[in-house]
């Protein structure tokens, strides 16, 4: 006669063995955790896979890329300040009448540069702007590259007529070119392109010669320019968005 408790006994033995192995594994994990230093209260334990946040990890590719952007944006701030000064100088009646502090006049030339110290040096990796942060322009934290790009593109700013294109946007944008079909912003120095204009086709910018600059009394109308970017007596190029009808920022938010 077959013992009905035989199979039940085998099942109980298997279950007991599984429980014992589970307890043994849990004890091994607990011993491993005890061997590791306890993080201070309020801190985040270090992941064994390293810092998964590309912004917080200063050595990550995304952090280095954003650091370069910060430098370009700081240089953009210098240029915008100088361009605004050019407009103020023009409105005041010339360099001899313009005063930045309300007391001293004749400190700047018509291009907005200091007569005594010259043009303000550009920021660089060796001379970064104060307060440079790899997460500049990002609200909160991101956990991976996809979230990082998504955060950068939220609420993208659309340029308006009369705006000056930002250097970061200019260098990272591909344009439709009337001369070459398609070019990247690195083809032309940002100071050698005009403010944004509009026509029936949408927004556009034109290249400027070395003797032309934003804020001139009369907008250049000649079909040729002479500049470092294009050479002597070259055909003036017209730049338009490669997609759509308007220029959009790659980092500026609304």
Backbone torsions as a table, in degrees:
resi	resn	phi	psi	omega
1	UNK	NA	135.3	-178.3
2	UNK	-78.2	132.4	179.3
3	UNK	-75.1	117.6	-176.6
4	UNK	-68.3	-16.8	-179.1
5	UNK	-88.7	-3.9	-176.2
6	UNK	-63.5	-48.6	-177.8
7	UNK	-70.5	-34.6	177.2
8	UNK	-63.7	-39.4	-179.8
9	UNK	-65.2	-42.1	177.8
10	UNK	-62.4	-40.7	179.5
11	UNK	-63.5	-40.7	179.5
12	UNK	-66.5	-37.1	178.9
13	UNK	-65.6	-41.9	178.5
14	UNK	-64.6	-41.9	179.1
15	UNK	-64.4	-40.8	179.1
16	UNK	-64.8	-38.5	178.7
17	UNK	-65.2	-39.7	178.6
18	UNK	-64.5	-40.8	179.0
19	UNK	-64.4	-39.5	-180.0
20	UNK	-64.7	-42.0	179.3
21	UNK	-65.5	-37.9	177.9
22	UNK	-64.2	-42.3	178.5
23	UNK	-65.2	-37.7	179.7
24	UNK	-65.6	-40.9	177.9
25	UNK	-66.0	-41.8	178.7
26	UNK	-61.6	-39.0	178.9
27	UNK	-66.4	-37.7	177.9
28	UNK	-63.9	-41.4	179.0
29	UNK	-65.1	-41.4	179.8
30	UNK	-63.9	-41.0	179.1
31	UNK	-65.1	-37.3	178.8
32	UNK	-65.7	-39.9	179.0
33	UNK	-67.1	-34.3	179.0
34	UNK	-67.5	-27.1	179.2
35	UNK	-73.3	-17.6	-177.4
36	UNK	-92.8	147.3	178.6
37	UNK	-63.9	143.7	-179.9
38	UNK	-83.0	125.0	-179.7
39	UNK	-67.4	150.5	178.4
40	UNK	-64.7	155.2	-179.5
41	UNK	-56.6	137.4	177.5
42	UNK	87.2	-8.1	-179.1
43	UNK	-92.9	165.2	179.2
44	UNK	-98.7	124.3	179.9
45	UNK	-57.2	143.0	-179.8
46	UNK	-73.8	127.2	178.5
47	UNK	-72.2	140.4	177.2
48	UNK	-65.1	-12.9	179.9
49	UNK	-97.2	6.3	179.6
50	UNK	89.5	-177.5	-179.8
51	UNK	-75.3	113.6	-177.7
52	UNK	-83.6	-6.4	-179.4
53	UNK	-89.1	111.2	-176.3
54	UNK	-66.5	-19.1	179.9
55	UNK	-84.4	-42.0	-177.3
56	UNK	-73.3	-26.2	178.6
57	UNK	-84.5	105.2	-173.9
58	UNK	-65.9	-17.7	-179.3
59	UNK	-93.5	-1.0	-178.1
60	UNK	-74.5	161.2	-179.7
61	UNK	-63.6	-40.3	-179.4
62	UNK	-66.4	-38.9	-179.9
63	UNK	-65.8	-41.5	178.5
64	UNK	-65.3	-39.8	178.9
65	UNK	-63.9	-43.9	-179.6
66	UNK	-68.3	-32.4	176.5
67	UNK	-62.2	-40.5	176.8
68	UNK	-64.5	-36.8	177.6
69	UNK	-63.4	-40.7	-179.7
70	UNK	-59.2	-40.3	179.3
71	UNK	-64.7	-43.7	179.2
72	UNK	-64.6	-38.4	179.6
73	UNK	-67.8	-36.1	177.1
74	UNK	-66.6	-40.1	176.0
75	UNK	-64.3	-35.5	176.2
76	UNK	-61.5	-40.0	178.1
77	UNK	-61.4	-39.2	177.2
78	UNK	-63.0	-43.5	-178.9
79	UNK	-66.9	-41.9	179.8
80	UNK	-63.9	-38.6	177.7
81	UNK	-63.2	-42.3	-179.6
82	UNK	-68.1	-39.4	179.6
83	UNK	-66.3	-37.8	176.5
84	UNK	-65.9	-35.5	178.0
85	UNK	-65.0	-36.1	177.5
86	UNK	-60.8	-43.9	178.5
87	UNK	-63.2	-41.2	-179.6
88	UNK	-66.9	-37.6	178.4
89	UNK	-64.1	-43.0	178.8
90	UNK	-62.6	-43.1	-179.2
91	UNK	-66.6	-30.3	-178.9
92	UNK	-77.9	-14.1	179.8
93	UNK	105.4	8.0	177.7
94	UNK	128.0	167.2	-179.4
95	UNK	-56.9	-33.5	-177.1
96	UNK	-69.8	-20.0	-177.9
97	UNK	-104.1	-12.7	-174.6
98	UNK	-84.0	138.5	176.8
99	UNK	-134.6	125.0	-179.9
100	UNK	-78.9	-37.3	-177.5
101	UNK	-100.8	-1.8	179.4
102	UNK	89.9	-2.1	-178.4
103	UNK	-123.9	-47.2	-174.6
104	UNK	-98.2	139.1	178.4
105	UNK	-122.1	162.4	177.2
106	UNK	74.4	22.0	-179.0
107	UNK	-88.7	-15.4	-176.2
108	UNK	-128.2	151.2	176.4
109	UNK	-87.4	-177.7	-175.0
110	UNK	-68.7	-16.4	177.5
111	UNK	-90.9	1.0	176.5
112	UNK	87.5	8.8	179.4
113	UNK	-93.7	149.2	179.1
114	UNK	-66.7	131.4	178.9
115	UNK	-69.3	-35.5	-177.7
116	UNK	-78.9	-42.7	-173.5
117	UNK	-106.8	-9.8	-179.2
118	UNK	79.0	-163.8	-177.9
119	UNK	-71.1	136.5	179.9
120	UNK	-61.8	129.9	-179.6
121	UNK	-59.6	144.0	178.8
122	UNK	-74.6	151.9	174.1
123	UNK	-75.2	155.8	-179.9
124	UNK	-153.1	-178.1	178.5
125	UNK	-63.0	-35.7	178.7
126	UNK	-82.5	-16.7	179.4
127	UNK	-132.4	67.5	-175.9
128	UNK	-74.0	156.6	177.0
129	UNK	-67.9	150.9	178.7
130	UNK	-63.6	141.4	177.7
131	UNK	76.0	18.6	178.9
132	UNK	-61.9	133.1	-176.9
133	UNK	-138.7	134.0	-178.1
134	UNK	-63.1	-22.1	-178.6
135	UNK	-101.4	21.4	-179.3
136	UNK	-57.9	130.7	178.0
137	UNK	86.9	-1.4	-179.8
138	UNK	-109.0	126.7	177.6
139	UNK	-89.0	122.7	-179.8
140	UNK	78.3	-155.5	-176.5
141	UNK	-119.9	156.4	175.4
142	UNK	-124.0	155.9	-174.7
143	UNK	-110.5	-15.7	179.6
144	UNK	-154.0	175.5	-175.6
145	UNK	-64.1	-36.2	-179.8
146	UNK	-63.9	-44.1	178.9
147	UNK	-67.3	-34.7	179.1
148	UNK	-61.8	-48.1	179.8
149	UNK	-65.8	-37.2	179.3
150	UNK	-64.4	-40.3	179.4
151	UNK	-65.1	-35.6	179.7
152	UNK	-67.5	-30.7	-173.0
153	UNK	-97.0	1.5	-179.3
154	UNK	-73.0	131.6	176.4
155	UNK	61.4	47.0	-175.7
156	UNK	-61.3	135.5	179.7
157	UNK	-79.5	134.3	175.7
158	UNK	-103.6	127.7	-177.1
159	UNK	-68.5	152.3	179.2
160	UNK	-116.2	164.4	178.2
161	UNK	-58.4	132.7	-179.2
162	UNK	93.4	-11.8	177.4
163	UNK	-71.3	152.7	171.1
164	UNK	-100.0	130.7	-176.9
165	UNK	-67.8	138.4	178.1
166	UNK	-70.3	146.2	-176.9
167	UNK	-62.9	-41.6	178.7
168	UNK	-60.3	-47.1	177.8
169	UNK	-62.7	-41.5	-177.5
170	UNK	-61.7	-46.4	-175.7
171	UNK	-72.3	-24.1	-176.9
172	UNK	-103.6	11.9	-179.1
173	UNK	-109.0	143.6	172.8
174	UNK	-103.8	128.4	-175.9
175	UNK	-108.5	157.3	163.6
176	UNK	-83.3	125.4	-176.4
177	UNK	-111.3	133.4	177.7
178	UNK	-71.2	-19.2	-179.5
179	UNK	-96.2	-41.4	-170.0
180	UNK	-120.5	7.2	178.6
181	UNK	85.6	-62.9	179.1
182	UNK	-151.3	129.8	-179.6
183	UNK	-139.2	157.1	172.5
184	UNK	-90.3	162.5	-179.4
185	UNK	-62.1	-23.6	-179.7
186	UNK	-69.3	-10.3	177.7
187	UNK	-65.1	-33.5	-178.1
188	UNK	-126.0	140.3	173.5
189	UNK	-62.6	138.5	-176.7
190	UNK	-60.2	-25.5	179.1
191	UNK	-79.1	-7.8	179.3
192	UNK	-105.4	23.5	172.7
193	UNK	-125.6	148.8	-175.5
194	UNK	-78.3	178.2	170.6
195	UNK	-70.3	167.2	-176.3
196	UNK	-76.1	129.0	179.3
197	UNK	-119.1	168.5	-179.0
198	UNK	-133.4	150.2	171.0
199	UNK	-146.8	-167.8	-175.7
200	UNK	-66.7	-18.7	178.8
201	UNK	-87.3	-13.0	-178.2
202	UNK	124.2	-155.8	-178.5
203	UNK	-83.2	152.1	177.4
204	UNK	-159.2	164.2	173.5
205	UNK	-133.4	155.1	176.3
206	UNK	-119.0	153.7	177.8
207	UNK	-76.9	153.2	-178.9
208	UNK	-118.3	152.2	175.7
209	UNK	-82.4	170.5	-179.2
210	UNK	-64.9	-23.4	179.7
211	UNK	-97.1	9.6	179.1
212	UNK	-116.5	149.2	-178.8
213	UNK	-157.1	162.2	179.6
214	UNK	-65.2	135.6	177.9
215	UNK	95.8	9.5	177.8
216	UNK	-65.0	154.7	-179.2
217	UNK	-58.1	-34.2	-178.2
218	UNK	-133.8	131.3	180.0
219	UNK	-65.5	133.5	179.6
220	UNK	-60.4	136.3	-179.1
221	UNK	-123.7	-4.5	-178.7
222	UNK	-67.4	154.0	-177.8
223	UNK	-85.8	-6.8	-179.2
224	UNK	-123.9	155.2	177.4
225	UNK	-137.1	158.9	173.4
226	UNK	-126.2	113.4	-177.2
227	UNK	-149.9	168.0	177.1
228	UNK	-63.7	-36.3	-177.2
229	UNK	-70.6	-40.5	-171.4
230	UNK	-109.9	-16.0	-177.4
231	UNK	95.6	-169.6	-174.9
232	UNK	-89.9	132.8	177.5
233	UNK	53.2	44.8	177.9
234	UNK	-88.5	159.9	179.2
235	UNK	-71.2	129.3	179.6
236	UNK	-62.8	130.3	-177.2
237	UNK	-93.1	146.1	174.7
238	UNK	-113.5	126.7	-176.7
239	UNK	-110.7	130.9	178.1
240	UNK	-129.2	161.5	177.6
241	UNK	-59.8	139.9	178.8
242	UNK	-71.9	-24.4	177.0
243	UNK	-133.2	136.3	179.5
244	UNK	76.8	-166.3	-176.0
245	UNK	-113.7	-7.2	-176.4
246	UNK	-129.4	152.3	176.4
247	UNK	-80.0	137.5	178.9
248	UNK	-124.8	144.6	-179.7
249	UNK	-76.1	148.3	176.2
250	UNK	-91.9	-7.3	-177.8
251	UNK	-142.9	-29.7	-175.3
252	UNK	-72.5	136.6	-177.9
253	UNK	-107.3	156.8	178.3
254	UNK	-96.3	NA	NA
